[in-house]
Amino acid sequence: MDTDKKLREHISALADGELPDSERELALAALDSPEGQAAWRAYHLAGDALRSTPDAELSGGFSARLAARLAAEPAYAPAVDDLEDQPAAIIFP
């Protein structure tokens, strides 16, 4: 995983209050960069929009940019090894 993606994940977890204390220093250091600050704002805007916070102001074209980024995400395909570790069925007594 690339470093930039990992830092964005840390910032996201920090914004959600889910970042372990052991990783907090790295996320806070990332907030010193313009990219980290932009990610912080983006995660909070997304959270406000999801919670329908009345004072959340999304920039023009937000929906189109979000749709484009989602379309660019790779499809999830579990590795063959992951499938072999999963039970074929779960049977409850």
PyMOL Python script that loads the backbone (N, CA, C, O; Angstrom):
from pymol import cmd

cmd.read_pdbstr("""\
ATOM      1  N   MET A   1       0.861  -1.170   0.000  1.00  0.00           N
ATOM      2  CA  MET A   1       0.000   0.000   0.000  1.00  0.00           C
ATOM      3  C   MET A   1       0.900   1.222   0.000  1.00  0.00           C
ATOM      4  O   MET A   1       1.899   1.262   0.717  1.00  0.00           O
ATOM      5  N   ASP A   2       0.544   2.231  -0.811  1.00  0.00           N
ATOM      6  CA  ASP A   2       1.399   3.410  -0.862  1.00  0.00           C
ATOM      7  C   ASP A   2       1.208   4.284   0.376  1.00  0.00           C
ATOM      8  O   ASP A   2       0.177   4.230   1.047  1.00  0.00           O
ATOM      9  N   THR A   3       2.216   5.077   0.652  1.00  0.00           N
ATOM     10  CA  THR A   3       2.241   5.894   1.867  1.00  0.00           C
ATOM     11  C   THR A   3       1.115   6.916   1.888  1.00  0.00           C
ATOM     12  O   THR A   3       0.491   7.130   2.927  1.00  0.00           O
ATOM     13  N   ASP A   4       0.844   7.558   0.733  1.00  0.00           N
ATOM     14  CA  ASP A   4      -0.207   8.572   0.668  1.00  0.00           C
ATOM     15  C   ASP A   4      -1.565   7.969   1.015  1.00  0.00           C
ATOM     16  O   ASP A   4      -2.343   8.574   1.753  1.00  0.00           O
ATOM     17  N   LYS A   5      -1.847   6.798   0.494  1.00  0.00           N
ATOM     18  CA  LYS A   5      -3.121   6.135   0.783  1.00  0.00           C
ATOM     19  C   LYS A   5      -3.210   5.783   2.267  1.00  0.00           C
ATOM     20  O   LYS A   5      -4.263   5.951   2.882  1.00  0.00           O
ATOM     21  N   LYS A   6      -2.119   5.301   2.838  1.00  0.00           N
ATOM     22  CA  LYS A   6      -2.101   4.944   4.254  1.00  0.00           C
ATOM     23  C   LYS A   6      -2.347   6.178   5.129  1.00  0.00           C
ATOM     24  O   LYS A   6      -3.081   6.114   6.115  1.00  0.00           O
ATOM     25  N   LEU A   7      -1.728   7.295   4.759  1.00  0.00           N
ATOM     26  CA  LEU A   7      -1.923   8.521   5.531  1.00  0.00           C
ATOM     27  C   LEU A   7      -3.375   8.990   5.445  1.00  0.00           C
ATOM     28  O   LEU A   7      -3.942   9.434   6.444  1.00  0.00           O
ATOM     29  N   ARG A   8      -3.984   8.893   4.247  1.00  0.00           N
ATOM     30  CA  ARG A   8      -5.396   9.276   4.112  1.00  0.00           C
ATOM     31  C   ARG A   8      -6.275   8.377   4.968  1.00  0.00           C
ATOM     32  O   ARG A   8      -7.243   8.846   5.567  1.00  0.00           O
ATOM     33  N   GLU A   9      -5.950   7.091   5.033  1.00  0.00           N
ATOM     34  CA  GLU A   9      -6.723   6.173   5.877  1.00  0.00           C
ATOM     35  C   GLU A   9      -6.589   6.546   7.352  1.00  0.00           C
ATOM     36  O   GLU A   9      -7.560   6.478   8.105  1.00  0.00           O
ATOM     37  N   HIS A  10      -5.380   6.940   7.761  1.00  0.00           N
ATOM     38  CA  HIS A  10      -5.160   7.367   9.146  1.00  0.00           C
ATOM     39  C   HIS A  10      -5.968   8.633   9.448  1.00  0.00           C
ATOM     40  O   HIS A  10      -6.582   8.744  10.509  1.00  0.00           O
ATOM     41  N   ILE A  11      -5.963   9.584   8.514  1.00  0.00           N
ATOM     42  CA  ILE A  11      -6.711  10.826   8.717  1.00  0.00           C
ATOM     43  C   ILE A  11      -8.203  10.526   8.787  1.00  0.00           C
ATOM     44  O   ILE A  11      -8.916  11.104   9.607  1.00  0.00           O
ATOM     45  N   SER A  12      -8.672   9.634   7.939  1.00  0.00           N
ATOM     46  CA  SER A  12     -10.091   9.248   7.961  1.00  0.00           C
ATOM     47  C   SER A  12     -10.456   8.620   9.296  1.00  0.00           C
ATOM     48  O   SER A  12     -11.477   8.967   9.890  1.00  0.00           O
ATOM     49  N   ALA A  13      -9.631   7.705   9.766  1.00  0.00           N
ATOM     50  CA  ALA A  13      -9.896   7.049  11.053  1.00  0.00           C
ATOM     51  C   ALA A  13      -9.840   8.058  12.198  1.00  0.00           C
ATOM     52  O   ALA A  13     -10.619   7.965  13.147  1.00  0.00           O
ATOM     53  N   LEU A  14      -8.924   9.019  12.112  1.00  0.00           N
ATOM     54  CA  LEU A  14      -8.837  10.061  13.126  1.00  0.00           C
ATOM     55  C   LEU A  14     -10.118  10.899  13.131  1.00  0.00           C
ATOM     56  O   LEU A  14     -10.660  11.202  14.193  1.00  0.00           O
ATOM     57  N   ALA A  15     -10.590  11.266  11.961  1.00  0.00           N
ATOM     58  CA  ALA A  15     -11.815  12.063  11.856  1.00  0.00           C
ATOM     59  C   ALA A  15     -13.011  11.300  12.416  1.00  0.00           C
ATOM     60  O   ALA A  15     -13.928  11.900  12.977  1.00  0.00           O
ATOM     61  N   ASP A  16     -13.000   9.979  12.263  1.00  0.00           N
ATOM     62  CA  ASP A  16     -14.097   9.146  12.765  1.00  0.00           C
ATOM     63  C   ASP A  16     -13.939   8.776  14.234  1.00  0.00           C
ATOM     64  O   ASP A  16     -14.826   8.157  14.821  1.00  0.00           O
ATOM     65  N   GLY A  17     -12.797   9.159  14.835  1.00  0.00           N
ATOM     66  CA  GLY A  17     -12.549   8.802  16.232  1.00  0.00           C
ATOM     67  C   GLY A  17     -12.202   7.336  16.401  1.00  0.00           C
ATOM     68  O   GLY A  17     -12.395   6.773  17.479  1.00  0.00           O
ATOM     69  N   GLU A  18     -11.692   6.710  15.347  1.00  0.00           N
ATOM     70  CA  GLU A  18     -11.405   5.280  15.376  1.00  0.00           C
ATOM     71  C   GLU A  18      -9.918   4.956  15.226  1.00  0.00           C
ATOM     72  O   GLU A  18      -9.559   3.792  15.046  1.00  0.00           O
ATOM     73  N   LEU A  19      -9.067   5.947  15.295  1.00  0.00           N
ATOM     74  CA  LEU A  19      -7.635   5.708  15.122  1.00  0.00           C
ATOM     75  C   LEU A  19      -7.018   5.315  16.455  1.00  0.00           C
ATOM     76  O   LEU A  19      -7.181   6.022  17.449  1.00  0.00           O
ATOM     77  N   PRO A  20      -6.306   4.188  16.481  1.00  0.00           N
ATOM     78  CA  PRO A  20      -5.644   3.779  17.732  1.00  0.00           C
ATOM     79  C   PRO A  20      -4.618   4.829  18.163  1.00  0.00           C
ATOM     80  O   PRO A  20      -3.998   5.483  17.324  1.00  0.00           O
ATOM     81  N   ASP A  21      -4.447   4.981  19.462  1.00  0.00           N
ATOM     82  CA  ASP A  21      -3.489   5.950  20.003  1.00  0.00           C
ATOM     83  C   ASP A  21      -2.094   5.740  19.437  1.00  0.00           C
ATOM     84  O   ASP A  21      -1.351   6.701  19.237  1.00  0.00           O
ATOM     85  N   SER A  22      -1.739   4.498  19.181  1.00  0.00           N
ATOM     86  CA  SER A  22      -0.393   4.188  18.701  1.00  0.00           C
ATOM     87  C   SER A  22      -0.126   4.755  17.305  1.00  0.00           C
ATOM     88  O   SER A  22       1.032   4.883  16.908  1.00  0.00           O
ATOM     89  N   GLU A  23      -1.180   5.097  16.555  1.00  0.00           N
ATOM     90  CA  GLU A  23      -1.010   5.603  15.192  1.00  0.00           C
ATOM     91  C   GLU A  23      -1.384   7.083  15.080  1.00  0.00           C
ATOM     92  O   GLU A  23      -1.318   7.655  13.992  1.00  0.00           O
ATOM     93  N   ARG A  24      -1.767   7.692  16.172  1.00  0.00           N
ATOM     94  CA  ARG A  24      -2.247   9.079  16.150  1.00  0.00           C
ATOM     95  C   ARG A  24      -1.156  10.072  15.744  1.00  0.00           C
ATOM     96  O   ARG A  24      -1.433  11.029  15.020  1.00  0.00           O
ATOM     97  N   GLU A  25       0.066   9.858  16.196  1.00  0.00           N
ATOM     98  CA  GLU A  25       1.151  10.795  15.897  1.00  0.00           C
ATOM     99  C   GLU A  25       1.377  10.911  14.388  1.00  0.00           C
ATOM    100  O   GLU A  25       1.599  12.009  13.879  1.00  0.00           O
ATOM    101  N   LEU A  26       1.324   9.795  13.678  1.00  0.00           N
ATOM    102  CA  LEU A  26       1.506   9.797  12.228  1.00  0.00           C
ATOM    103  C   LEU A  26       0.399  10.596  11.540  1.00  0.00           C
ATOM    104  O   LEU A  26       0.673  11.377  10.629  1.00  0.00           O
ATOM    105  N   ALA A  27      -0.844  10.402  11.970  1.00  0.00           N
ATOM    106  CA  ALA A  27      -1.968  11.124  11.368  1.00  0.00           C
ATOM    107  C   ALA A  27      -1.861  12.617  11.637  1.00  0.00           C
ATOM    108  O   ALA A  27      -2.104  13.425  10.741  1.00  0.00           O
ATOM    109  N   LEU A  28      -1.503  12.991  12.855  1.00  0.00           N
ATOM    110  CA  LEU A  28      -1.377  14.414  13.183  1.00  0.00           C
ATOM    111  C   LEU A  28      -0.250  15.062  12.387  1.00  0.00           C
ATOM    112  O   LEU A  28      -0.364  16.218  11.979  1.00  0.00           O
ATOM    113  N   ALA A  29       0.827  14.330  12.167  1.00  0.00           N
ATOM    114  CA  ALA A  29       1.923  14.861  11.350  1.00  0.00           C
ATOM    115  C   ALA A  29       1.456  15.061   9.909  1.00  0.00           C
ATOM    116  O   ALA A  29       1.855  16.027   9.260  1.00  0.00           O
ATOM    117  N   ALA A  30       0.625  14.165   9.410  1.00  0.00           N
ATOM    118  CA  ALA A  30       0.114  14.287   8.041  1.00  0.00           C
ATOM    119  C   ALA A  30      -0.767  15.520   7.882  1.00  0.00           C
ATOM    120  O   ALA A  30      -0.873  16.069   6.785  1.00  0.00           O
ATOM    121  N   LEU A  31      -1.403  15.960   8.974  1.00  0.00           N
ATOM    122  CA  LEU A  31      -2.259  17.145   8.914  1.00  0.00           C
ATOM    123  C   LEU A  31      -1.465  18.438   8.744  1.00  0.00           C
ATOM    124  O   LEU A  31      -2.048  19.491   8.487  1.00  0.00           O
ATOM    125  N   ASP A  32      -0.142  18.368   8.884  1.00  0.00           N
ATOM    126  CA  ASP A  32       0.694  19.545   8.665  1.00  0.00           C
ATOM    127  C   ASP A  32       0.906  19.837   7.185  1.00  0.00           C
ATOM    128  O   ASP A  32       1.404  20.906   6.832  1.00  0.00           O
ATOM    129  N   SER A  33       0.534  18.903   6.319  1.00  0.00           N
ATOM    130  CA  SER A  33       0.722  19.104   4.881  1.00  0.00           C
ATOM    131  C   SER A  33      -0.582  19.608   4.255  1.00  0.00           C
ATOM    132  O   SER A  33      -1.667  19.351   4.776  1.00  0.00           O
ATOM    133  N   PRO A  34      -0.468  20.322   3.139  1.00  0.00           N
ATOM    134  CA  PRO A  34      -1.688  20.776   2.449  1.00  0.00           C
ATOM    135  C   PRO A  34      -2.587  19.604   2.034  1.00  0.00           C
ATOM    136  O   PRO A  34      -3.813  19.711   2.072  1.00  0.00           O
ATOM    137  N   GLU A  35      -1.968  18.486   1.636  1.00  0.00           N
ATOM    138  CA  GLU A  35      -2.742  17.311   1.242  1.00  0.00           C
ATOM    139  C   GLU A  35      -3.501  16.733   2.431  1.00  0.00           C
ATOM    140  O   GLU A  35      -4.660  16.338   2.307  1.00  0.00           O
ATOM    141  N   GLY A  36      -2.838  16.687   3.578  1.00  0.00           N
ATOM    142  CA  GLY A  36      -3.476  16.175   4.786  1.00  0.00           C
ATOM    143  C   GLY A  36      -4.628  17.061   5.224  1.00  0.00           C
ATOM    144  O   GLY A  36      -5.677  16.567   5.637  1.00  0.00           O
ATOM    145  N   GLN A  37      -4.434  18.368   5.134  1.00  0.00           N
ATOM    146  CA  GLN A  37      -5.501  19.300   5.497  1.00  0.00           C
ATOM    147  C   GLN A  37      -6.682  19.186   4.541  1.00  0.00           C
ATOM    148  O   GLN A  37      -7.835  19.271   4.964  1.00  0.00           O
ATOM    149  N   ALA A  38      -6.398  18.993   3.253  1.00  0.00           N
ATOM    150  CA  ALA A  38      -7.476  18.818   2.273  1.00  0.00           C
ATOM    151  C   ALA A  38      -8.242  17.528   2.549  1.00  0.00           C
ATOM    152  O   ALA A  38      -9.468  17.493   2.445  1.00  0.00           O
ATOM    153  N   ALA A  39      -7.514  16.472   2.901  1.00  0.00           N
ATOM    154  CA  ALA A  39      -8.176  15.201   3.219  1.00  0.00           C
ATOM    155  C   ALA A  39      -9.049  15.354   4.458  1.00  0.00           C
ATOM    156  O   ALA A  39     -10.167  14.839   4.490  1.00  0.00           O
ATOM    157  N   TRP A  40      -8.559  16.054   5.477  1.00  0.00           N
ATOM    158  CA  TRP A  40      -9.324  16.292   6.706  1.00  0.00           C
ATOM    159  C   TRP A  40     -10.642  16.994   6.384  1.00  0.00           C
ATOM    160  O   TRP A  40     -11.710  16.585   6.840  1.00  0.00           O
ATOM    161  N   ARG A  41     -10.542  18.074   5.577  1.00  0.00           N
ATOM    162  CA  ARG A  41     -11.755  18.811   5.194  1.00  0.00           C
ATOM    163  C   ARG A  41     -12.706  17.930   4.400  1.00  0.00           C
ATOM    164  O   ARG A  41     -13.917  17.962   4.620  1.00  0.00           O
ATOM    165  N   ALA A  42     -12.160  17.142   3.475  1.00  0.00           N
ATOM    166  CA  ALA A  42     -13.007  16.282   2.639  1.00  0.00           C
ATOM    167  C   ALA A  42     -13.729  15.237   3.484  1.00  0.00           C
ATOM    168  O   ALA A  42     -14.919  14.997   3.280  1.00  0.00           O
ATOM    169  N   TYR A  43     -13.033  14.617   4.424  1.00  0.00           N
ATOM    170  CA  TYR A  43     -13.676  13.604   5.266  1.00  0.00           C
ATOM    171  C   TYR A  43     -14.758  14.220   6.142  1.00  0.00           C
ATOM    172  O   TYR A  43     -15.800  13.605   6.370  1.00  0.00           O
ATOM    173  N   HIS A  44     -14.516  15.433   6.635  1.00  0.00           N
ATOM    174  CA  HIS A  44     -15.532  16.089   7.458  1.00  0.00           C
ATOM    175  C   HIS A  44     -16.720  16.537   6.622  1.00  0.00           C
ATOM    176  O   HIS A  44     -17.860  16.446   7.077  1.00  0.00           O
ATOM    177  N   LEU A  45     -16.475  17.018   5.412  1.00  0.00           N
ATOM    178  CA  LEU A  45     -17.590  17.377   4.533  1.00  0.00           C
ATOM    179  C   LEU A  45     -18.439  16.152   4.198  1.00  0.00           C
ATOM    180  O   LEU A  45     -19.669  16.209   4.212  1.00  0.00           O
ATOM    181  N   ALA A  46     -17.758  15.043   3.898  1.00  0.00           N
ATOM    182  CA  ALA A  46     -18.489  13.809   3.585  1.00  0.00           C
ATOM    183  C   ALA A  46     -19.299  13.357   4.791  1.00  0.00           C
ATOM    184  O   ALA A  46     -20.455  12.958   4.649  1.00  0.00           O
ATOM    185  N   GLY A  47     -18.704  13.414   5.973  1.00  0.00           N
ATOM    186  CA  GLY A  47     -19.418  13.033   7.186  1.00  0.00           C
ATOM    187  C   GLY A  47     -20.615  13.927   7.441  1.00  0.00           C
ATOM    188  O   GLY A  47     -21.684  13.450   7.820  1.00  0.00           O
ATOM    189  N   ASP A  48     -20.435  15.243   7.230  1.00  0.00           N
ATOM    190  CA  ASP A  48     -21.548  16.175   7.406  1.00  0.00           C
ATOM    191  C   ASP A  48     -22.667  15.870   6.417  1.00  0.00           C
ATOM    192  O   ASP A  48     -23.846  15.895   6.769  1.00  0.00           O
ATOM    193  N   ALA A  49     -22.284  15.583   5.179  1.00  0.00           N
ATOM    194  CA  ALA A  49     -23.299  15.279   4.165  1.00  0.00           C
ATOM    195  C   ALA A  49     -24.036  13.994   4.502  1.00  0.00           C
ATOM    196  O   ALA A  49     -25.253  13.913   4.337  1.00  0.00           O
ATOM    197  N   LEU A  50     -23.308  12.993   4.970  1.00  0.00           N
ATOM    198  CA  LEU A  50     -23.949  11.726   5.327  1.00  0.00           C
ATOM    199  C   LEU A  50     -24.879  11.875   6.525  1.00  0.00           C
ATOM    200  O   LEU A  50     -25.902  11.197   6.622  1.00  0.00           O
ATOM    201  N   ARG A  51     -24.511  12.765   7.428  1.00  0.00           N
ATOM    202  CA  ARG A  51     -25.353  13.000   8.602  1.00  0.00           C
ATOM    203  C   ARG A  51     -26.388  14.088   8.348  1.00  0.00           C
ATOM    204  O   ARG A  51     -27.173  14.420   9.236  1.00  0.00           O
ATOM    205  N   SER A  52     -26.394  14.642   7.143  1.00  0.00           N
ATOM    206  CA  SER A  52     -27.316  15.716   6.748  1.00  0.00           C
ATOM    207  C   SER A  52     -27.204  16.921   7.661  1.00  0.00           C
ATOM    208  O   SER A  52     -28.210  17.517   8.046  1.00  0.00           O
ATOM    209  N   THR A  53     -25.988  17.271   8.000  1.00  0.00           N
ATOM    210  CA  THR A  53     -25.755  18.456   8.803  1.00  0.00           C
ATOM    211  C   THR A  53     -26.173  19.674   7.978  1.00  0.00           C
ATOM    212  O   THR A  53     -25.686  19.848   6.861  1.00  0.00           O
ATOM    213  N   PRO A  54     -27.055  20.511   8.498  1.00  0.00           N
ATOM    214  CA  PRO A  54     -27.584  21.619   7.714  1.00  0.00           C
ATOM    215  C   PRO A  54     -26.543  22.610   7.205  1.00  0.00           C
ATOM    216  O   PRO A  54     -26.729  23.191   6.135  1.00  0.00           O
ATOM    217  N   ASP A  55     -25.450  22.819   7.944  1.00  0.00           N
ATOM    218  CA  ASP A  55     -24.486  23.826   7.509  1.00  0.00           C
ATOM    219  C   ASP A  55     -23.366  23.262   6.637  1.00  0.00           C
ATOM    220  O   ASP A  55     -22.376  23.948   6.387  1.00  0.00           O
ATOM    221  N   ALA A  56     -23.510  22.033   6.175  1.00  0.00           N
ATOM    222  CA  ALA A  56     -22.501  21.462   5.279  1.00  0.00           C
ATOM    223  C   ALA A  56     -22.679  22.073   3.893  1.00  0.00           C
ATOM    224  O   ALA A  56     -23.756  21.985   3.303  1.00  0.00           O
ATOM    225  N   GLU A  57     -21.628  22.688   3.383  1.00  0.00           N
ATOM    226  CA  GLU A  57     -21.690  23.294   2.065  1.00  0.00           C
ATOM    227  C   GLU A  57     -20.749  22.545   1.139  1.00  0.00           C
ATOM    228  O   GLU A  57     -19.531  22.578   1.316  1.00  0.00           O
ATOM    229  N   LEU A  58     -21.318  21.873   0.155  1.00  0.00           N
ATOM    230  CA  LEU A  58     -20.513  21.151  -0.806  1.00  0.00           C
ATOM    231  C   LEU A  58     -20.246  22.053  -1.998  1.00  0.00           C
ATOM    232  O   LEU A  58     -21.117  22.807  -2.434  1.00  0.00           O
ATOM    233  N   SER A  59     -19.048  21.966  -2.510  1.00  0.00           N
ATOM    234  CA  SER A  59     -18.696  22.801  -3.652  1.00  0.00           C
ATOM    235  C   SER A  59     -19.440  22.336  -4.897  1.00  0.00           C
ATOM    236  O   SER A  59     -19.908  21.200  -4.973  1.00  0.00           O
ATOM    237  N   GLY A  60     -19.538  23.229  -5.863  1.00  0.00           N
ATOM    238  CA  GLY A  60     -20.185  22.876  -7.120  1.00  0.00           C
ATOM    239  C   GLY A  60     -19.480  21.701  -7.782  1.00  0.00           C
ATOM    240  O   GLY A  60     -18.250  21.639  -7.800  1.00  0.00           O
ATOM    241  N   GLY A  61     -20.241  20.791  -8.313  1.00  0.00           N
ATOM    242  CA  GLY A  61     -19.666  19.629  -8.992  1.00  0.00           C
ATOM    243  C   GLY A  61     -19.246  18.517  -8.055  1.00  0.00           C
ATOM    244  O   GLY A  61     -18.629  17.548  -8.496  1.00  0.00           O
ATOM    245  N   PHE A  62     -19.564  18.630  -6.766  1.00  0.00           N
ATOM    246  CA  PHE A  62     -19.158  17.606  -5.808  1.00  0.00           C
ATOM    247  C   PHE A  62     -19.675  16.228  -6.213  1.00  0.00           C
ATOM    248  O   PHE A  62     -18.925  15.251  -6.208  1.00  0.00           O
ATOM    249  N   SER A  63     -20.953  16.154  -6.562  1.00  0.00           N
ATOM    250  CA  SER A  63     -21.548  14.857  -6.917  1.00  0.00           C
ATOM    251  C   SER A  63     -20.854  14.234  -8.116  1.00  0.00           C
ATOM    252  O   SER A  63     -20.585  13.033  -8.125  1.00  0.00           O
ATOM    253  N   ALA A  64     -20.564  15.037  -9.120  1.00  0.00           N
ATOM    254  CA  ALA A  64     -19.900  14.524 -10.320  1.00  0.00           C
ATOM    255  C   ALA A  64     -18.492  14.035 -10.002  1.00  0.00           C
ATOM    256  O   ALA A  64     -18.073  12.987 -10.493  1.00  0.00           O
ATOM    257  N   ARG A  65     -17.753  14.795  -9.175  1.00  0.00           N
ATOM    258  CA  ARG A  65     -16.391  14.376  -8.807  1.00  0.00           C
ATOM    259  C   ARG A  65     -16.426  13.107  -7.974  1.00  0.00           C
ATOM    260  O   ARG A  65     -15.597  12.216  -8.161  1.00  0.00           O
ATOM    261  N   LEU A  66     -17.386  13.019  -7.050  1.00  0.00           N
ATOM    262  CA  LEU A  66     -17.512  11.819  -6.226  1.00  0.00           C
ATOM    263  C   LEU A  66     -17.829  10.610  -7.098  1.00  0.00           C
ATOM    264  O   LEU A  66     -17.230   9.547  -6.934  1.00  0.00           O
ATOM    265  N   ALA A  67     -18.774  10.773  -8.025  1.00  0.00           N
ATOM    266  CA  ALA A  67     -19.134   9.661  -8.913  1.00  0.00           C
ATOM    267  C   ALA A  67     -17.938   9.216  -9.749  1.00  0.00           C
ATOM    268  O   ALA A  67     -17.739   8.019  -9.960  1.00  0.00           O
ATOM    269  N   ALA A  68     -17.144  10.169 -10.223  1.00  0.00           N
ATOM    270  CA  ALA A  68     -15.964   9.832 -11.028  1.00  0.00           C
ATOM    271  C   ALA A  68     -14.935   9.082 -10.198  1.00  0.00           C
ATOM    272  O   ALA A  68     -14.335   8.120 -10.679  1.00  0.00           O
ATOM    273  N   ARG A  69     -14.721   9.512  -8.956  1.00  0.00           N
ATOM    274  CA  ARG A  69     -13.743   8.821  -8.093  1.00  0.00           C
ATOM    275  C   ARG A  69     -14.216   7.421  -7.741  1.00  0.00           C
ATOM    276  O   ARG A  69     -13.416   6.486  -7.700  1.00  0.00           O
ATOM    277  N   LEU A  70     -15.510   7.269  -7.486  1.00  0.00           N
ATOM    278  CA  LEU A  70     -16.041   5.935  -7.191  1.00  0.00           C
ATOM    279  C   LEU A  70     -15.918   5.021  -8.404  1.00  0.00           C
ATOM    280  O   LEU A  70     -15.586   3.843  -8.268  1.00  0.00           O
ATOM    281  N   ALA A  71     -16.186   5.561  -9.585  1.00  0.00           N
ATOM    282  CA  ALA A  71     -16.070   4.762 -10.811  1.00  0.00           C
ATOM    283  C   ALA A  71     -14.625   4.339 -11.057  1.00  0.00           C
ATOM    284  O   ALA A  71     -14.380   3.292 -11.656  1.00  0.00           O
ATOM    285  N   ALA A  72     -13.669   5.143 -10.600  1.00  0.00           N
ATOM    286  CA  ALA A  72     -12.255   4.830 -10.810  1.00  0.00           C
ATOM    287  C   ALA A  72     -11.722   3.808  -9.809  1.00  0.00           C
ATOM    288  O   ALA A  72     -10.637   3.261 -10.006  1.00  0.00           O
ATOM    289  N   GLU A  73     -12.468   3.547  -8.743  1.00  0.00           N
ATOM    290  CA  GLU A  73     -12.021   2.574  -7.743  1.00  0.00           C
ATOM    291  C   GLU A  73     -12.013   1.174  -8.352  1.00  0.00           C
ATOM    292  O   GLU A  73     -12.940   0.810  -9.075  1.00  0.00           O
ATOM    293  N   PRO A  74     -10.972   0.385  -8.065  1.00  0.00           N
ATOM    294  CA  PRO A  74     -10.947  -0.979  -8.584  1.00  0.00           C
ATOM    295  C   PRO A  74     -12.034  -1.830  -7.922  1.00  0.00           C
ATOM    296  O   PRO A  74     -12.377  -1.644  -6.755  1.00  0.00           O
ATOM    297  N   ALA A  75     -12.550  -2.751  -8.694  1.00  0.00           N
ATOM    298  CA  ALA A  75     -13.558  -3.662  -8.147  1.00  0.00           C
ATOM    299  C   ALA A  75     -12.891  -4.593  -7.143  1.00  0.00           C
ATOM    300  O   ALA A  75     -11.735  -4.978  -7.318  1.00  0.00           O
ATOM    301  N   TYR A  76     -13.607  -4.945  -6.113  1.00  0.00           N
ATOM    302  CA  TYR A  76     -13.060  -5.850  -5.115  1.00  0.00           C
ATOM    303  C   TYR A  76     -13.193  -7.274  -5.618  1.00  0.00           C
ATOM    304  O   TYR A  76     -14.280  -7.715  -5.990  1.00  0.00           O
ATOM    305  N   ALA A  77     -12.098  -7.975  -5.627  1.00  0.00           N
ATOM    306  CA  ALA A  77     -12.092  -9.386  -5.995  1.00  0.00           C
ATOM    307  C   ALA A  77     -11.240 -10.108  -4.960  1.00  0.00           C
ATOM    308  O   ALA A  77     -10.027  -9.905  -4.922  1.00  0.00           O
ATOM    309  N   PRO A  78     -11.843 -10.948  -4.118  1.00  0.00           N
ATOM    310  CA  PRO A  78     -11.052 -11.644  -3.107  1.00  0.00           C
ATOM    311  C   PRO A  78     -10.022 -12.563  -3.759  1.00  0.00           C
ATOM    312  O   PRO A  78     -10.271 -13.155  -4.810  1.00  0.00           O
ATOM    313  N   ALA A  79      -8.885 -12.667  -3.127  1.00  0.00           N
ATOM    314  CA  ALA A  79      -7.849 -13.563  -3.613  1.00  0.00           C
ATOM    315  C   ALA A  79      -8.330 -15.004  -3.475  1.00  0.00           C
ATOM    316  O   ALA A  79      -9.145 -15.316  -2.607  1.00  0.00           O
ATOM    317  N   VAL A  80      -7.824 -15.862  -4.326  1.00  0.00           N
ATOM    318  CA  VAL A  80      -8.225 -17.271  -4.305  1.00  0.00           C
ATOM    319  C   VAL A  80      -7.948 -17.876  -2.935  1.00  0.00           C
ATOM    320  O   VAL A  80      -8.744 -18.669  -2.433  1.00  0.00           O
ATOM    321  N   ASP A  81      -6.819 -17.504  -2.327  1.00  0.00           N
ATOM    322  CA  ASP A  81      -6.484 -18.030  -1.007  1.00  0.00           C
ATOM    323  C   ASP A  81      -7.549 -17.647   0.021  1.00  0.00           C
ATOM    324  O   ASP A  81      -7.883 -18.441   0.900  1.00  0.00           O
ATOM    325  N   ASP A  82      -8.084 -16.416  -0.095  1.00  0.00           N
ATOM    326  CA  ASP A  82      -9.127 -15.967   0.831  1.00  0.00           C
ATOM    327  C   ASP A  82     -10.375 -16.822   0.689  1.00  0.00           C
ATOM    328  O   ASP A  82     -11.035 -17.136   1.680  1.00  0.00           O
ATOM    329  N   LEU A  83     -10.698 -17.197  -0.535  1.00  0.00           N
ATOM    330  CA  LEU A  83     -11.891 -18.002  -0.766  1.00  0.00           C
ATOM    331  C   LEU A  83     -11.735 -19.402  -0.191  1.00  0.00           C
ATOM    332  O   LEU A  83     -12.697 -19.986   0.305  1.00  0.00           O
ATOM    333  N   GLU A  84     -10.527 -19.935  -0.259  1.00  0.00           N
ATOM    334  CA  GLU A  84     -10.306 -21.288   0.234  1.00  0.00           C
ATOM    335  C   GLU A  84     -10.412 -21.358   1.753  1.00  0.00           C
ATOM    336  O   GLU A  84     -10.714 -22.418   2.301  1.00  0.00           O
ATOM    337  N   ASP A  85     -10.167 -20.244   2.439  1.00  0.00           N
ATOM    338  CA  ASP A  85     -10.250 -20.221   3.891  1.00  0.00           C
ATOM    339  C   ASP A  85     -11.682 -20.070   4.392  1.00  0.00           C
ATOM    340  O   ASP A  85     -11.953 -20.276   5.576  1.00  0.00           O
ATOM    341  N   GLN A  86     -12.587 -19.715   3.508  1.00  0.00           N
ATOM    342  CA  GLN A  86     -13.973 -19.490   3.908  1.00  0.00           C
ATOM    343  C   GLN A  86     -14.763 -20.795   3.835  1.00  0.00           C
ATOM    344  O   GLN A  86     -14.582 -21.574   2.899  1.00  0.00           O
ATOM    345  N   PRO A  87     -15.626 -21.037   4.800  1.00  0.00           N
ATOM    346  CA  PRO A  87     -16.465 -22.229   4.723  1.00  0.00           C
ATOM    347  C   PRO A  87     -17.450 -22.102   3.572  1.00  0.00           C
ATOM    348  O   PRO A  87     -17.900 -21.002   3.252  1.00  0.00           O
ATOM    349  N   ALA A  88     -17.783 -23.224   2.954  1.00  0.00           N
ATOM    350  CA  ALA A  88     -18.747 -23.228   1.858  1.00  0.00           C
ATOM    351  C   ALA A  88     -20.124 -22.880   2.366  1.00  0.00           C
ATOM    352  O   ALA A  88     -20.912 -22.261   1.651  1.00  0.00           O
ATOM    353  N   ALA A  89     -20.428 -23.269   3.592  1.00  0.00           N
ATOM    354  CA  ALA A  89     -21.727 -22.988   4.185  1.00  0.00           C
ATOM    355  C   ALA A  89     -21.577 -23.011   5.704  1.00  0.00           C
ATOM    356  O   ALA A  89     -20.690 -23.666   6.252  1.00  0.00           O
ATOM    357  N   ILE A  90     -22.442 -22.301   6.345  1.00  0.00           N
ATOM    358  CA  ILE A  90     -22.478 -22.338   7.795  1.00  0.00           C
ATOM    359  C   ILE A  90     -23.783 -23.014   8.185  1.00  0.00           C
ATOM    360  O   ILE A  90     -24.864 -22.573   7.795  1.00  0.00           O
ATOM    361  N   ILE A  91     -23.674 -24.069   8.946  1.00  0.00           N
ATOM    362  CA  ILE A  91     -24.862 -24.833   9.328  1.00  0.00           C
ATOM    363  C   ILE A  91     -25.073 -24.649  10.828  1.00  0.00           C
ATOM    364  O   ILE A  91     -24.207 -24.955  11.646  1.00  0.00           O
ATOM    365  N   PHE A  92     -26.236 -24.146  11.147  1.00  0.00           N
ATOM    366  CA  PHE A  92     -26.578 -23.955  12.545  1.00  0.00           C
ATOM    367  C   PHE A  92     -27.399 -25.151  13.026  1.00  0.00           C
ATOM    368  O   PHE A  92     -28.241 -25.666  12.290  1.00  0.00           O
ATOM    369  N   PRO A  93     -27.152 -25.592  14.268  1.00  0.00           N
ATOM    370  CA  PRO A  93     -27.902 -26.733  14.778  1.00  0.00           C
ATOM    371  C   PRO A  93     -29.365 -26.380  15.015  1.00  0.00           C
ATOM    372  O   PRO A  93     -30.143 -27.231  15.446  1.00  0.00           O
TER     373      PRO A  93
END
""", "prot")
cmd.dss("prot")
cmd.show_as("cartoon", "prot")
cmd.util.cbc("prot")
cmd.orient("prot")
